[in-house]
């Protein structure tokens, strides 16, 4: 994609999701992936929202960055012994 197309896509995403009632989105990032393993070269760009989200599991709070893995089903994580 050309740089102009990428910029237009980012603007469209922000417009569509930043104030969406139908699909509430807290944060949105954009990342260019040239090839696997280049996370330092192309860090995610925050388009809108917070730089991280906070999730609570079993009374503990976790600050989750956009490139971190986290069990999105927190109820299942609590039941599965994640916090043992």
DOKEMI-292401 format. One record per atom (N, C-alpha, C): residue number from 1; atom name; x, y, z. Coordinates in pm, whole numbers. Example, Ala and Ser with C-alpha at 12.3 -4.5 7.8 and 13.67 -1.06 7.14 Angstrom:
2
1 N 1319 -569 780
1 CA 1230 -450 780
1 C 1320 -330 780
2 N 1285 -225 708
2 CA 1367 -106 714
2 C 1290 3 787
//
This chain:
84
1 N 84 -118 0
1 CA 0 0 0
1 C 88 124 0
2 N 41 225 -66
2 CA 114 352 -65
2 C 97 419 71
3 N 186 510 102
3 CA 178 585 229
3 C 46 661 239
4 N -2 714 127
4 CA -129 787 125
4 C -245 693 158
5 N -242 571 103
5 CA -347 473 133
5 C -344 429 279
6 N -225 413 333
6 CA -212 376 474
6 C -269 486 562
7 N -236 611 533
7 CA -287 724 611
7 C -439 731 602
8 N -494 712 483
8 CA -639 713 465
8 C -705 599 544
9 N -643 482 544
9 CA -695 368 618
9 C -697 397 768
10 N -590 453 819
10 CA -584 487 962
10 C -695 585 997
11 N -713 688 916
11 CA -818 787 942
11 C -957 722 940
12 N -978 632 846
12 CA -1106 562 836
12 C -1132 476 960
13 N -1029 406 1006
13 CA -1043 324 1126
13 C -1076 407 1248
14 N -1006 518 1265
14 CA -1032 607 1378
14 C -1174 659 1372
15 N -1216 705 1256
15 CA -1351 760 1239
15 C -1457 654 1270
16 N -1436 532 1223
16 CA -1535 425 1239
16 C -1544 375 1383
17 N -1430 362 1453
17 CA -1430 293 1581
17 C -1408 380 1704
18 N -1357 501 1692
18 CA -1322 579 1811
18 C -1444 621 1891
19 N -1559 639 1830
19 CA -1680 679 1902
19 C -1796 585 1871
20 N -1765 461 1838
20 CA -1868 366 1799
20 C -1952 322 1918
21 N -2082 328 1902
21 CA -2174 278 2003
21 C -2198 129 1982
22 N -2205 87 1855
22 CA -2232 -52 1822
22 C -2116 -144 1860
23 N -1994 -99 1837
23 CA -1875 -179 1866
23 C -1780 -92 1951
24 N -1798 -95 2084
24 CA -1712 -11 2167
24 C -1566 -59 2165
25 N -1476 32 2135
25 CA -1333 1 2129
25 C -1260 98 2222
26 N -1181 44 2315
26 CA -1108 129 2409
26 C -983 191 2347
27 N -912 112 2269
27 CA -787 157 2208
27 C -771 89 2073
28 N -696 156 1986
28 CA -665 94 1857
28 C -523 129 1819
29 N -451 26 1777
29 CA -313 40 1734
29 C -301 -2 1588
30 N -199 50 1523
30 CA -168 12 1386
30 C -21 -28 1382
31 N 6 -143 1322
31 CA 144 -190 1316
31 C 176 -242 1177
32 N 288 -200 1123
32 CA 335 -248 994
32 C 421 -371 1020
33 N 385 -481 956
33 CA 461 -605 970
33 C 532 -632 839
34 N 661 -603 834
34 CA 739 -631 714
34 C 771 -778 704
35 N 814 -834 817
35 CA 835 -978 826
35 C 840 -1015 973
36 N 825 -1142 1001
36 CA 819 -1191 1139
36 C 945 -1151 1217
37 N 922 -1107 1342
37 CA 1034 -1081 1432
37 C 1090 -940 1427
38 N 1017 -844 1375
38 CA 1068 -707 1369
38 C 992 -613 1461
39 N 960 -656 1581
39 CA 878 -574 1671
39 C 948 -444 1711
40 N 1079 -446 1727
40 CA 1150 -324 1765
40 C 1155 -225 1648
41 N 1166 -277 1527
41 CA 1176 -190 1410
41 C 1047 -115 1384
42 N 934 -183 1400
42 CA 804 -124 1372
42 C 712 -135 1494
43 N 732 -49 1592
43 CA 645 -58 1710
43 C 501 -18 1673
44 N 404 -68 1748
44 CA 266 -33 1718
44 C 243 117 1739
45 N 163 174 1651
45 CA 129 317 1659
45 C -10 330 1720
46 N -22 405 1829
46 CA -152 428 1892
46 C -234 522 1804
47 N -349 474 1756
47 CA -436 559 1675
47 C -532 638 1763
48 N -583 575 1869
48 CA -664 645 1968
48 C -675 559 2093
49 N -710 620 2204
49 CA -730 548 2330
49 C -605 546 2416
50 N -605 452 2508
50 CA -495 438 2604
50 C -382 353 2545
51 N -261 374 2597
51 CA -144 298 2551
51 C -147 154 2600
52 N -229 124 2699
52 CA -242 -11 2751
52 C -382 -25 2811
53 N -426 -149 2830
53 CA -551 -172 2899
53 C -520 -239 3032
54 N -612 -227 3125
54 CA -597 -289 3256
54 C -705 -394 3272
55 N -665 -511 3312
55 CA -759 -622 3332
55 C -738 -675 3473
56 N -846 -712 3540
56 CA -838 -768 3674
56 C -875 -915 3670
57 N -787 -997 3727
57 CA -809 -1141 3736
57 C -778 -1182 3879
58 N -874 -1244 3944
58 CA -857 -1293 4083
58 C -806 -1182 4175
59 N -854 -1062 4156
59 CA -817 -951 4243
59 C -684 -884 4208
60 N -613 -936 4110
60 CA -487 -875 4068
60 C -509 -796 3940
61 N -447 -679 3930
61 CA -459 -598 3810
61 C -337 -617 3721
62 N -363 -630 3592
62 CA -258 -647 3493
62 C -266 -532 3393
63 N -154 -471 3366
63 CA -144 -368 3263
63 C -93 -437 3136
64 N -176 -435 3031
64 CA -149 -515 2913
64 C -115 -425 2795
65 N 2 -447 2738
65 CA 47 -368 2623
65 C -6 -432 2495
66 N -3 -361 2383
66 CA -63 -413 2260
66 C 6 -538 2202
67 N 129 -564 2239
67 CA 199 -681 2184
67 C 211 -795 2285
68 N 147 -779 2399
68 CA 151 -884 2501
68 C 45 -990 2475
69 N 72 -1112 2519
69 CA -31 -1216 2517
69 C -102 -1212 2651
70 N -233 -1219 2646
70 CA -312 -1225 2769
70 C -438 -1304 2740
71 N -477 -1392 2832
71 CA -600 -1470 2817
71 C -718 -1374 2818
72 N -785 -1360 2705
72 CA -894 -1263 2696
72 C -1019 -1307 2771
73 N -1033 -1435 2798
73 CA -1145 -1485 2875
73 C -1102 -1492 3020
74 N -1115 -1381 3092
74 CA -1062 -1374 3229
74 C -1134 -1469 3323
75 N -1263 -1494 3301
75 CA -1335 -1590 3386
75 C -1275 -1730 3370
76 N -1241 -1768 3248
76 CA -1178 -1899 3225
76 C -1039 -1903 3288
77 N -968 -1794 3283
77 CA -833 -1790 3343
77 C -841 -1811 3494
78 N -943 -1752 3557
78 CA -961 -1768 3701
78 C -994 -1912 3736
79 N -1080 -1976 3658
79 CA -1124 -2113 3683
79 C -1013 -2214 3653
80 N -933 -2188 3550
80 CA -833 -2285 3504
80 C -710 -2293 3593
81 N -704 -2213 3697
81 CA -589 -2217 3785
81 C -477 -2127 3740
82 N -507 -2033 3650
82 CA -407 -1937 3599
82 C -336 -1868 3713
83 N -405 -1840 3821
83 CA -348 -1762 3929
83 C -291 -1849 4040
84 N -275 -1979 4021
84 CA -220 -2068 4124
84 C -73 -2050 4140
//
